[in-house]
Amino acid sequence: MNEPLLKIKPIQTSEQKPKILLVDDDPVFCRILSAAAEKHGFALTSFQRPRDAYEYIATASYDIALLDYDLGV
């Protein structure tokens, strides 16, 4: 059996889950990544439009942001 190239383990410094911001226009990818993040102990917030994400990040903070390289604006 092949081992994964990368094993993701969150570093827990408090009771809160590490937070991920995802901006991607593919709803299927967003659902898949959200399920995987939750399984590994992360809290993921996703947006399909950059404008929605931009408005939301003014009120929240994240540990990491994942952005679609070829996102139509």
HELIX and SHEET records of a PDB file:
HELIX    1   1 PRO A   27  LYS A   39  1                                  13    
HELIX    2   2 PRO A   50  ILE A   57  1                                   8    
SHEET    1   A 3 ALA A  43  PHE A  47  0                                        
SHEET    2   A 3 LYS A  19  VAL A  23  1                                        
SHEET    3   A 3 ILE A  64  LEU A  67  1                                        
END                                                                             
